[in-house]
Amino acid sequence: MARSTLLGEGLSAGLLFLCGPVVGYLLGKWLGAALSLGPSPAWIGAALGLVSAFVHLVRLSSRVSK
């Protein structure tokens, strides 16, 4: 892979680790408030955002190692 492509992929992975859990938390918080479910959906959303960031990192590492 080209050096600039690797840099872009690495930056996107870093941003995903920051934004994924935050967006998941906020969407879960909104859903919990809309459906009167309490804070549980917010934490579940944050966990799903973190899992998606790890999945992206694994896919990136497999692409780079080829």
DAFEN-V36053 format. One record per residue. RES is the residue in one small letter. SS is DSSP state (helix for helix, strand for strand, loop for the rest). PHI is phi in degrees with one decimal (* if undefined). Layout:
RES;SS;PHI, RES;SS;PHI
This chain:
m;loop;*, a;loop;-71.3, r;helix;-62.4, s;helix;-68.1, t;helix;-66.5, l;helix;-64.2, l;helix;-63.3, g;helix;-64.9, e;helix;-64.5, g;helix;-65.2, l;helix;-65.5, s;helix;-66.5, a;helix;-65.2, g;helix;-63.3, l;helix;-67.2, l;helix;-66.9, f;helix;-67.1, l;helix;-86.2, c;helix;-79.6, g;helix;-56.8, p;helix;-64.9, v;helix;-66.7, v;helix;-65.4, g;helix;-61.0, y;helix;-63.8, l;helix;-66.5, l;helix;-66.1, g;helix;-65.5, k;helix;-65.2, w;helix;-64.1, l;helix;-64.7, g;helix;-63.4, a;helix;-71.7, a;helix;-68.3, l;loop;-104.1, s;loop;54.7, l;loop;-102.2, g;loop;87.4, p;loop;-85.1, s;helix;-58.3, p;helix;-61.2, a;helix;-65.2, w;helix;-72.0, i;helix;-66.2, g;helix;-63.8, a;helix;-64.7, a;helix;-65.3, l;helix;-65.7, g;helix;-63.7, l;helix;-68.8, v;helix;-62.9, s;helix;-65.2, a;helix;-66.2, f;helix;-65.9, v;helix;-61.4, h;helix;-61.7, l;helix;-65.1, v;helix;-65.1, r;helix;-64.4, l;helix;-64.6, s;helix;-67.2, s;helix;-71.1, r;helix;-68.9, v;helix;-71.7, s;helix;-74.6, k;loop;-73.1
